[in-house]
Amino acid sequence: MASKEQMDALFAEARKAANFAYAPYSHFRVGAALLCDDGTVFSGCNVENRSYGLTICAERNAVLQGVARGKRTFIALAISTPDSKDPVGPCGACRQVLSEFMPLDSPVCFGGSGSQQVNTTMGELLPYDSLHDLGT
Ligand code: THU
């Protein structure tokens, strides 16, 4: 289980990743950082497109960064949304994709520019996921 120090470090990585966001349409930067079961960290930012529906969220970007390098299990997630004061949680599509590679008890934290931070778990973000064990 990730320690408080690890979660703080992960959140700092997510905040750094948000700086790379390509968000000329929404002006809403998002950064996500995933801790792998081997201790490595992968991060991602949102990448928008003028065909709005093709936008890639930061969370899915981070998942793909890790999977493309052979990672299969992420044990913690942090999300930073510096353009909102309050925390903003991952969208439904990202919750589904994250759940493919994250145990349900994995800690998830998210926060904006203010001091409030939400600390939850993958399972709490995607309850009643009857298909969770289908592929494993
Ligand atoms: N966004 C994310 O990157 N992650 C989320 O979970 C919510 C939304 C991005 C998509 C879009 O570029 C911007 O935030 C505004 O919706």
Backbone and ligand atoms as CSV (ligand in chain L), in Angstrom:
chain,resi,resn,atom,element,x,y,z
A,1,MET,N,N,0.852,-1.207,0.000
A,1,MET,CA,C,0.000,0.000,0.000
A,1,MET,C,C,0.885,1.255,0.000
A,2,ALA,N,N,0.549,2.178,-0.853
A,2,ALA,CA,C,1.364,3.397,-0.977
A,2,ALA,C,C,1.276,4.229,0.311
A,3,SER,N,N,2.418,4.744,0.754
A,3,SER,CA,C,2.459,5.565,1.963
A,3,SER,C,C,1.996,6.983,1.646
A,4,LYS,N,N,1.783,7.765,2.699
A,4,LYS,CA,C,1.416,9.171,2.524
A,4,LYS,C,C,2.503,9.908,1.741
A,5,GLU,N,N,3.765,9.591,2.043
A,5,GLU,CA,C,4.886,10.229,1.339
A,5,GLU,C,C,4.857,9.874,-0.147
A,6,GLN,N,N,4.565,8.607,-0.446
A,6,GLN,CA,C,4.487,8.195,-1.852
A,6,GLN,C,C,3.335,8.898,-2.566
A,7,MET,N,N,2.205,9.048,-1.867
A,7,MET,CA,C,1.052,9.720,-2.486
A,7,MET,C,C,1.364,11.201,-2.714
A,8,ASP,N,N,2.059,11.816,-1.778
A,8,ASP,CA,C,2.439,13.225,-1.952
A,8,ASP,C,C,3.387,13.380,-3.144
A,9,ALA,N,N,4.339,12.451,-3.250
A,9,ALA,CA,C,5.292,12.502,-4.369
A,9,ALA,C,C,4.571,12.267,-5.692
A,10,LEU,N,N,3.591,11.363,-5.662
A,10,LEU,CA,C,2.823,11.063,-6.879
A,10,LEU,C,C,2.001,12.282,-7.297
A,11,PHE,N,N,1.440,12.959,-6.298
A,11,PHE,CA,C,0.657,14.163,-6.616
A,11,PHE,C,C,1.556,15.253,-7.207
A,12,ALA,N,N,2.769,15.356,-6.696
A,12,ALA,CA,C,3.722,16.342,-7.241
A,12,ALA,C,C,4.049,16.013,-8.695
A,13,GLU,N,N,4.158,14.723,-9.010
A,13,GLU,CA,C,4.407,14.317,-10.406
A,13,GLU,C,C,3.209,14.663,-11.287
A,14,ALA,N,N,2.010,14.444,-10.755
A,14,ALA,CA,C,0.798,14.776,-11.523
A,14,ALA,C,C,0.739,16.275,-11.799
A,15,ARG,N,N,1.103,17.053,-10.798
A,15,ARG,CA,C,1.088,18.511,-10.971
A,15,ARG,C,C,2.083,18.934,-12.047
A,16,LYS,N,N,3.249,18.291,-12.052
A,16,LYS,CA,C,4.259,18.608,-13.076
A,16,LYS,C,C,3.744,18.242,-14.468
A,17,ALA,N,N,3.079,17.078,-14.556
A,17,ALA,CA,C,2.565,16.619,-15.860
A,17,ALA,C,C,1.514,17.587,-16.402
A,18,ALA,N,N,0.749,18.201,-15.504
A,18,ALA,CA,C,-0.293,19.145,-15.943
A,18,ALA,C,C,0.316,20.311,-16.714
A,19,ASN,N,N,1.563,20.624,-16.437
A,19,ASN,CA,C,2.223,21.721,-17.153
A,19,ASN,C,C,2.377,21.423,-18.642
A,20,PHE,N,N,2.330,20.150,-19.005
A,20,PHE,CA,C,2.500,19.762,-20.410
A,20,PHE,C,C,1.156,19.627,-21.123
A,21,ALA,N,N,0.066,19.874,-20.423
A,21,ALA,CA,C,-1.262,19.716,-21.040
A,21,ALA,C,C,-1.371,20.521,-22.326
A,22,TYR,N,N,-2.005,19.902,-23.318
A,22,TYR,CA,C,-2.340,20.622,-24.555
A,22,TYR,C,C,-3.839,20.864,-24.485
A,23,ALA,N,N,-4.215,22.045,-23.999
A,23,ALA,CA,C,-5.636,22.318,-23.728
A,23,ALA,C,C,-6.031,23.706,-24.232
A,24,PRO,N,N,-5.836,23.956,-25.558
A,24,PRO,CA,C,-6.149,25.288,-26.077
A,24,PRO,C,C,-7.641,25.561,-26.166
A,25,TYR,N,N,-8.487,24.529,-26.037
A,25,TYR,CA,C,-9.937,24.711,-26.181
A,25,TYR,C,C,-10.616,24.891,-24.828
A,26,SER,N,N,-10.279,24.039,-23.887
A,26,SER,CA,C,-10.913,24.149,-22.564
A,26,SER,C,C,-10.102,25.025,-21.606
A,27,HIS,N,N,-8.809,25.190,-21.887
A,27,HIS,CA,C,-7.910,25.880,-20.945
A,27,HIS,C,C,-7.967,25.233,-19.561
A,28,PHE,N,N,-8.205,23.931,-19.543
A,28,PHE,CA,C,-8.285,23.194,-18.278
A,28,PHE,C,C,-7.215,22.111,-18.300
A,29,ARG,N,N,-6.143,22.367,-17.564
A,29,ARG,CA,C,-5.017,21.432,-17.565
A,29,ARG,C,C,-5.228,20.318,-16.530
A,30,VAL,N,N,-4.867,19.122,-16.949
A,30,VAL,CA,C,-4.967,17.979,-16.044
A,30,VAL,C,C,-3.668,17.182,-16.132
A,31,GLY,N,N,-3.181,16.750,-14.987
A,31,GLY,CA,C,-2.013,15.869,-14.941
A,31,GLY,C,C,-2.356,14.645,-14.110
A,32,ALA,N,N,-1.856,13.499,-14.530
A,32,ALA,CA,C,-2.103,12.261,-13.779
A,32,ALA,C,C,-0.791,11.512,-13.634
A,33,ALA,N,N,-0.604,10.858,-12.508
A,33,ALA,CA,C,0.596,10.049,-12.289
A,33,ALA,C,C,0.194,8.718,-11.678
A,34,LEU,N,N,0.768,7.657,-12.213
A,34,LEU,CA,C,0.460,6.290,-11.770
A,34,LEU,C,C,1.711,5.656,-11.185
A,35,LEU,N,N,1.569,5.026,-10.026
A,35,LEU,CA,C,2.658,4.269,-9.414
A,35,LEU,C,C,2.503,2.808,-9.816
A,36,CYS,N,N,3.560,2.239,-10.402
A,36,CYS,CA,C,3.524,0.835,-10.825
A,36,CYS,C,C,3.896,-0.065,-9.648
A,37,ASP,N,N,3.548,-1.338,-9.786
A,37,ASP,CA,C,3.877,-2.288,-8.721
A,37,ASP,C,C,5.384,-2.489,-8.571
A,38,ASP,N,N,6.178,-2.067,-9.566
A,38,ASP,CA,C,7.640,-2.174,-9.427
A,38,ASP,C,C,8.276,-0.860,-8.957
A,39,GLY,N,N,7.434,0.100,-8.581
A,39,GLY,CA,C,7.945,1.350,-8.021
A,39,GLY,C,C,8.155,2.465,-9.030
A,40,THR,N,N,8.046,2.145,-10.310
A,40,THR,CA,C,8.217,3.192,-11.316
A,40,THR,C,C,6.943,4.033,-11.417
A,41,VAL,N,N,7.093,5.227,-11.971
A,41,VAL,CA,C,5.976,6.163,-12.078
A,41,VAL,C,C,5.813,6.600,-13.527
A,42,PHE,N,N,4.581,6.607,-13.997
A,42,PHE,CA,C,4.277,7.111,-15.336
A,42,PHE,C,C,3.249,8.223,-15.215
A,43,SER,N,N,3.461,9.276,-15.978
A,43,SER,CA,C,2.523,10.392,-15.894
A,43,SER,C,C,1.975,10.732,-17.270
A,44,GLY,N,N,0.905,11.495,-17.272
A,44,GLY,CA,C,0.286,11.918,-18.524
A,44,GLY,C,C,-0.475,13.209,-18.321
A,45,CYS,N,N,-0.735,13.886,-19.433
A,45,CYS,CA,C,-1.519,15.122,-19.400
A,45,CYS,C,C,-2.655,14.991,-20.413
A,46,ASN,N,N,-3.627,15.889,-20.327
A,46,ASN,CA,C,-4.679,15.854,-21.344
A,46,ASN,C,C,-4.158,16.452,-22.649
A,47,VAL,N,N,-4.612,15.866,-23.738
A,47,VAL,CA,C,-4.213,16.303,-25.082
A,47,VAL,C,C,-5.494,16.507,-25.886
A,48,GLU,N,N,-5.821,17.765,-26.117
A,48,GLU,CA,C,-7.081,18.077,-26.809
A,48,GLU,C,C,-6.885,18.075,-28.322
A,49,ASN,N,N,-8.010,18.139,-29.016
A,49,ASN,CA,C,-7.977,18.169,-30.478
A,49,ASN,C,C,-9.095,19.081,-30.964
A,50,ARG,N,N,-8.890,19.687,-32.122
A,50,ARG,CA,C,-9.926,20.583,-32.647
A,50,ARG,C,C,-11.206,19.826,-32.983
A,51,SER,N,N,-11.100,18.513,-33.193
A,51,SER,CA,C,-12.294,17.676,-33.247
A,51,SER,C,C,-12.520,17.200,-31.810
A,52,TYR,N,N,-13.282,17.972,-31.066
A,52,TYR,CA,C,-13.276,17.885,-29.598
A,52,TYR,C,C,-13.351,16.460,-29.037
A,53,GLY,N,N,-14.138,15.612,-29.708
A,53,GLY,CA,C,-14.359,14.270,-29.169
A,53,GLY,C,C,-13.118,13.401,-29.138
A,54,LEU,N,N,-12.070,13.800,-29.815
A,54,LEU,CA,C,-10.841,12.997,-29.848
A,54,LEU,C,C,-9.894,13.318,-28.701
A,55,THR,N,N,-10.285,14.221,-27.850
A,55,THR,CA,C,-9.450,14.582,-26.686
A,55,THR,C,C,-9.092,13.353,-25.854
A,56,ILE,N,N,-7.833,13.297,-25.469
A,56,ILE,CA,C,-7.362,12.234,-24.573
A,56,ILE,C,C,-7.193,12.824,-23.182
A,57,CYS,N,N,-7.807,12.190,-22.212
A,57,CYS,CA,C,-7.667,12.659,-20.829
A,57,CYS,C,C,-6.284,12.307,-20.275
A,58,ALA,N,N,-5.879,13.052,-19.276
A,58,ALA,CA,C,-4.578,12.825,-18.628
A,58,ALA,C,C,-4.458,11.409,-18.062
A,59,GLU,N,N,-5.536,10.923,-17.468
A,59,GLU,CA,C,-5.481,9.612,-16.808
A,59,GLU,C,C,-5.238,8.500,-17.814
A,60,ARG,N,N,-5.979,8.546,-18.932
A,60,ARG,CA,C,-5.783,7.503,-19.948
A,60,ARG,C,C,-4.420,7.646,-20.610
A,61,ASN,N,N,-3.964,8.868,-20.776
A,61,ASN,CA,C,-2.620,9.075,-21.321
A,61,ASN,C,C,-1.588,8.395,-20.421
A,62,ALA,N,N,-1.718,8.589,-19.112
A,62,ALA,CA,C,-0.763,7.978,-18.167
A,62,ALA,C,C,-0.814,6.455,-18.241
A,63,VAL,N,N,-2.015,5.894,-18.320
A,63,VAL,CA,C,-2.145,4.431,-18.435
A,63,VAL,C,C,-1.422,3.939,-19.681
A,64,LEU,N,N,-1.643,4.630,-20.791
A,64,LEU,CA,C,-1.039,4.170,-22.054
A,64,LEU,C,C,0.481,4.304,-22.025
A,65,GLN,N,N,0.981,5.354,-21.361
A,65,GLN,CA,C,2.439,5.515,-21.232
A,65,GLN,C,C,3.047,4.291,-20.551
A,66,GLY,N,N,2.389,3.847,-19.483
A,66,GLY,CA,C,2.911,2.703,-18.728
A,66,GLY,C,C,2.755,1.394,-19.485
A,67,VAL,N,N,1.580,1.169,-20.035
A,67,VAL,CA,C,1.326,-0.099,-20.736
A,67,VAL,C,C,2.255,-0.228,-21.939
A,68,ALA,N,N,2.515,0.903,-22.606
A,68,ALA,CA,C,3.396,0.864,-23.780
A,68,ALA,C,C,4.834,0.526,-23.401
A,69,ARG,N,N,5.139,0.583,-22.104
A,69,ARG,CA,C,6.480,0.198,-21.635
A,69,ARG,C,C,6.445,-1.094,-20.826
A,70,GLY,N,N,5.398,-1.840,-21.038
A,70,GLY,CA,C,5.345,-3.183,-20.464
A,70,GLY,C,C,4.731,-3.293,-19.088
A,71,LYS,N,N,4.232,-2.189,-18.539
A,71,LYS,CA,C,3.631,-2.242,-17.201
A,71,LYS,C,C,2.189,-2.747,-17.304
A,72,ARG,N,N,1.779,-3.483,-16.283
A,72,ARG,CA,C,0.431,-4.054,-16.301
A,72,ARG,C,C,-0.359,-3.774,-15.032
A,73,THR,N,N,0.352,-3.372,-13.976
A,73,THR,CA,C,-0.336,-3.165,-12.703
A,73,THR,C,C,0.079,-1.846,-12.073
A,74,PHE,N,N,-0.911,-0.987,-11.861
A,74,PHE,CA,C,-0.687,0.302,-11.213
A,74,PHE,C,C,-1.344,0.253,-9.834
A,75,ILE,N,N,-0.597,0.669,-8.821
A,75,ILE,CA,C,-1.082,0.486,-7.451
A,75,ILE,C,C,-1.495,1.797,-6.787
A,76,ALA,N,N,-1.321,2.916,-7.460
A,76,ALA,CA,C,-1.781,4.198,-6.904
A,76,ALA,C,C,-1.869,5.222,-8.038
A,77,LEU,N,N,-2.772,6.178,-7.842
A,77,LEU,CA,C,-3.012,7.213,-8.859
A,77,LEU,C,C,-3.174,8.564,-8.187
A,78,ALA,N,N,-2.568,9.599,-8.789
A,78,ALA,CA,C,-2.798,10.979,-8.341
A,78,ALA,C,C,-3.191,11.817,-9.550
A,79,ILE,N,N,-4.113,12.743,-9.321
A,79,ILE,CA,C,-4.590,13.615,-10.401
A,79,ILE,C,C,-4.541,15.055,-9.906
A,80,SER,N,N,-3.984,15.917,-10.753
A,80,SER,CA,C,-3.900,17.333,-10.415
A,80,SER,C,C,-4.646,18.161,-11.447
A,81,THR,N,N,-5.512,19.034,-10.972
A,81,THR,CA,C,-6.247,19.954,-11.856
A,81,THR,C,C,-5.980,21.384,-11.368
A,82,PRO,N,N,-4.834,21.943,-11.763
A,82,PRO,CA,C,-4.427,23.244,-11.217
A,82,PRO,C,C,-5.315,24.410,-11.636
A,83,ASP,N,N,-6.167,24.203,-12.651
A,83,ASP,CA,C,-7.044,25.295,-13.073
A,83,ASP,C,C,-8.385,25.295,-12.354
A,84,SER,N,N,-8.573,24.368,-11.434
A,84,SER,CA,C,-9.754,24.415,-10.563
A,84,SER,C,C,-9.275,24.516,-9.126
A,85,LYS,N,N,-10.008,25.258,-8.341
A,85,LYS,CA,C,-9.632,25.342,-6.924
A,85,LYS,C,C,-9.923,24.009,-6.240
A,86,ASP,N,N,-11.092,23.465,-6.544
A,86,ASP,CA,C,-11.523,22.232,-5.894
A,86,ASP,C,C,-11.049,21.001,-6.670
A,87,PRO,N,N,-10.970,19.854,-5.998
A,87,PRO,CA,C,-10.562,18.616,-6.670
A,87,PRO,C,C,-11.558,18.213,-7.758
A,88,VAL,N,N,-11.041,17.653,-8.838
A,88,VAL,CA,C,-11.895,17.135,-9.925
A,88,VAL,C,C,-11.500,15.678,-10.158
A,89,GLY,N,N,-12.465,14.794,-10.020
A,89,GLY,CA,C,-12.184,13.365,-10.169
A,89,GLY,C,C,-12.151,12.942,-11.625
A,90,PRO,N,N,-11.658,11.733,-11.880
A,90,PRO,CA,C,-11.556,11.239,-13.257
A,90,PRO,C,C,-12.921,11.004,-13.895
A,91,CYS,N,N,-13.005,11.177,-15.210
A,91,CYS,CA,C,-14.276,10.974,-15.920
A,91,CYS,C,C,-14.610,9.479,-15.960
A,92,GLY,N,N,-15.817,9.192,-16.358
A,92,GLY,CA,C,-16.283,7.799,-16.375
A,92,GLY,C,C,-15.455,6.905,-17.277
A,93,ALA,N,N,-15.106,7.412,-18.455
A,93,ALA,CA,C,-14.318,6.600,-19.395
A,93,ALA,C,C,-12.967,6.257,-18.777
A,94,CYS,N,N,-12.347,7.219,-18.118
A,94,CYS,CA,C,-11.043,6.961,-17.494
A,94,CYS,C,C,-11.168,5.985,-16.329
A,95,ARG,N,N,-12.233,6.087,-15.571
A,95,ARG,CA,C,-12.419,5.125,-14.462
A,95,ARG,C,C,-12.453,3.694,-14.998
A,96,GLN,N,N,-13.161,3.524,-16.106
A,96,GLN,CA,C,-13.254,2.187,-16.705
A,96,GLN,C,C,-11.879,1.694,-17.150
A,97,VAL,N,N,-11.127,2.540,-17.850
A,97,VAL,CA,C,-9.812,2.130,-18.370
A,97,VAL,C,C,-8.828,1.907,-17.222
A,98,LEU,N,N,-8.837,2.798,-16.236
A,98,LEU,CA,C,-7.951,2.630,-15.077
A,98,LEU,C,C,-8.217,1.310,-14.374
A,99,SER,N,N,-9.485,0.933,-14.271
A,99,SER,CA,C,-9.849,-0.262,-13.508
A,99,SER,C,C,-9.308,-1.532,-14.149
A,100,GLU,N,N,-8.974,-1.454,-15.423
A,100,GLU,CA,C,-8.402,-2.619,-16.115
A,100,GLU,C,C,-7.032,-2.985,-15.523
A,101,PHE,N,N,-6.329,-1.968,-15.012
A,101,PHE,CA,C,-4.935,-2.166,-14.581
A,101,PHE,C,C,-4.700,-1.817,-13.108
A,102,MET,N,N,-5.752,-1.503,-12.370
A,102,MET,CA,C,-5.587,-1.121,-10.963
A,102,MET,C,C,-6.429,-2.002,-10.053
A,103,PRO,N,N,-5.808,-2.629,-9.054
A,103,PRO,CA,C,-6.593,-3.349,-8.056
A,103,PRO,C,C,-7.601,-2.394,-7.403
A,104,LEU,N,N,-8.740,-2.938,-6.996
A,104,LEU,CA,C,-9.810,-2.082,-6.480
A,104,LEU,C,C,-9.414,-1.341,-5.209
A,105,ASP,N,N,-8.450,-1.882,-4.451
A,105,ASP,CA,C,-8.063,-1.200,-3.207
A,105,ASP,C,C,-6.934,-0.174,-3.420
A,106,SER,N,N,-6.577,0.080,-4.671
A,106,SER,CA,C,-5.507,1.051,-4.943
A,106,SER,C,C,-5.927,2.457,-4.532
A,107,PRO,N,N,-5.065,3.163,-3.795
A,107,PRO,CA,C,-5.410,4.527,-3.408
A,107,PRO,C,C,-5.384,5.481,-4.592
A,108,VAL,N,N,-6.321,6.410,-4.565
A,108,VAL,CA,C,-6.420,7.454,-5.591
A,108,VAL,C,C,-6.571,8.782,-4.869
A,109,CYS,N,N,-5.771,9.771,-5.230
A,109,CYS,CA,C,-5.968,11.097,-4.659
A,109,CYS,C,C,-6.065,12.115,-5.785
A,110,PHE,N,N,-6.905,13.126,-5.551
A,110,PHE,CA,C,-6.976,14.199,-6.544
A,110,PHE,C,C,-7.238,15.528,-5.874
A,111,GLY,N,N,-6.642,16.558,-6.509
A,111,GLY,CA,C,-6.760,17.883,-5.924
A,111,GLY,C,C,-6.560,18.971,-6.968
A,112,GLY,N,N,-7.103,20.153,-6.663
A,112,GLY,CA,C,-6.929,21.318,-7.524
A,112,GLY,C,C,-5.868,22.241,-6.956
A,113,SER,N,N,-6.078,23.546,-7.136
A,113,SER,CA,C,-5.073,24.498,-6.652
A,113,SER,C,C,-5.266,24.815,-5.167
A,114,GLY,N,N,-6.439,24.508,-4.640
A,114,GLY,CA,C,-6.700,24.750,-3.220
A,114,GLY,C,C,-6.112,23.656,-2.346
A,115,SER,N,N,-6.358,23.768,-1.060
A,115,SER,CA,C,-5.739,22.802,-0.142
A,115,SER,C,C,-6.536,21.508,-0.014
A,116,GLN,N,N,-7.784,21.509,-0.491
A,116,GLN,CA,C,-8.603,20.297,-0.336
A,116,GLN,C,C,-8.145,19.199,-1.286
A,117,GLN,N,N,-8.029,17.996,-0.755
A,117,GLN,CA,C,-7.654,16.855,-1.580
A,117,GLN,C,C,-8.593,15.700,-1.260
A,118,VAL,N,N,-9.028,14.998,-2.288
A,118,VAL,CA,C,-9.875,13.823,-2.077
A,118,VAL,C,C,-8.988,12.588,-2.079
A,119,ASN,N,N,-9.160,11.767,-1.066
A,119,ASN,CA,C,-8.440,10.492,-0.994
A,119,ASN,C,C,-9.450,9.361,-1.033
A,120,THR,N,N,-9.361,8.536,-2.060
A,120,THR,CA,C,-10.341,7.475,-2.225
A,120,THR,C,C,-9.639,6.241,-2.795
A,121,THR,N,N,-10.402,5.316,-3.359
A,121,THR,CA,C,-9.799,4.118,-3.961
A,121,THR,C,C,-10.408,3.872,-5.332
A,122,MET,N,N,-9.728,3.045,-6.090
A,122,MET,CA,C,-10.255,2.671,-7.413
A,122,MET,C,C,-11.653,2.068,-7.278
A,123,GLY,N,N,-11.825,1.211,-6.297
A,123,GLY,CA,C,-13.122,0.543,-6.111
A,123,GLY,C,C,-14.245,1.518,-5.784
A,124,GLU,N,N,-13.917,2.550,-5.029
A,124,GLU,CA,C,-14.949,3.544,-4.699
A,124,GLU,C,C,-15.310,4.387,-5.919
A,125,LEU,N,N,-14.354,4.540,-6.823
A,125,LEU,CA,C,-14.630,5.325,-8.028
A,125,LEU,C,C,-15.442,4.545,-9.057
A,126,LEU,N,N,-15.391,3.217,-8.971
A,126,LEU,CA,C,-16.114,2.404,-9.954
A,126,LEU,C,C,-16.844,1.256,-9.243
A,127,PRO,N,N,-17.893,1.593,-8.500
A,127,PRO,CA,C,-18.610,0.555,-7.754
A,127,PRO,C,C,-19.464,-0.325,-8.674
A,128,TYR,N,N,-19.836,-1.469,-8.189
A,128,TYR,CA,C,-20.710,-2.406,-8.927
A,128,TYR,C,C,-20.115,-2.773,-10.286
A,129,ASP,N,N,-18.779,-2.945,-10.324
A,129,ASP,CA,C,-18.120,-3.277,-11.583
A,129,ASP,C,C,-18.124,-4.793,-11.746
A,130,SER,N,N,-19.222,-5.327,-12.260
A,130,SER,CA,C,-19.401,-6.776,-12.304
A,130,SER,C,C,-18.420,-7.460,-13.251
A,131,LEU,N,N,-17.843,-6.703,-14.184
A,131,LEU,CA,C,-16.938,-7.329,-15.153
A,131,LEU,C,C,-15.487,-7.295,-14.713
A,132,HIS,N,N,-15.222,-6.817,-13.477
A,132,HIS,CA,C,-13.832,-6.567,-13.088
A,132,HIS,C,C,-12.924,-7.784,-13.253
A,133,ASP,N,N,-13.422,-8.967,-12.913
A,133,ASP,CA,C,-12.545,-10.149,-12.931
A,133,ASP,C,C,-12.594,-10.908,-14.252
A,134,LEU,N,N,-13.295,-10.389,-15.205
A,134,LEU,CA,C,-13.503,-11.130,-16.466
A,134,LEU,C,C,-12.198,-11.440,-17.189
A,135,GLY,N,N,-11.301,-10.436,-17.245
A,135,GLY,CA,C,-10.095,-10.631,-18.048
A,135,GLY,C,C,-8.921,-11.225,-17.286
A,136,THR,N,N,-9.075,-11.459,-15.990
A,136,THR,CA,C,-7.894,-11.895,-15.227
A,136,THR,C,C,-7.935,-13.364,-14.844
L,1,THU,N1,N,-10.029,15.891,-18.553
L,1,THU,C1,C,-9.055,15.017,-18.155
L,1,THU,O1,O,-7.926,15.053,-18.648
L,1,THU,N2,N,-9.383,14.105,-17.204
L,1,THU,C2,C,-10.608,13.999,-16.609
L,1,THU,O2,O,-10.852,13.065,-15.886
L,1,THU,C3,C,-11.602,15.023,-16.860
L,1,THU,C4,C,-11.377,15.874,-18.052
L,1,THU,C5,C,-9.685,16.892,-19.572
L,1,THU,C6,C,-10.372,16.686,-20.884
L,1,THU,C7,C,-10.368,18.076,-21.434
L,1,THU,O3,O,-9.134,18.306,-22.101
L,1,THU,C8,C,-10.412,18.973,-20.213
L,1,THU,O4,O,-10.047,18.169,-19.117
L,1,THU,C9,C,-11.781,19.586,-19.962
L,1,THU,O5,O,-12.749,18.624,-19.889
